[in-house]
């Protein structure tokens, strides 16, 4: 099994071309979509260009990827909306992750044979390089 890495920052045409080339070499069994884990600017401080760029990375690239893949391809999306998909008292810490989340829900309804999950992380998640929260 090979892991294929793809940047969500690429133009849609390049994403589709890469996937097409990979499919010519063999099947792709699934996608782990991680761009919605990245931090995003506060909505109040976000410019229209920031909004569009973030949507392209978190939603439009996911659409392009899933459109190019067979219906049975699994999809796991990771978001950072606070751990409760934005339903905490503080609201979503990275609300644009909701775009990827909503799209994944639509994929789950349209592709009955596909395994689709959304995993939401708290904003204060620590990495291997940092210390766990006290």
Secondary structure, 3 states (H helix, E strand, C coil): CCCCCCCCCCCHHHHHHHHHHHHHHCCCCEEEECHHHCCCCCHHHCCHHHHHHHHHHHHHHHHHHHHHCCCCCEEEEEECCCCCCCCCCCCCCCCCHHHHHHHHHHHHHHCCCCCEEEEECCCCCCCCCCCCCC
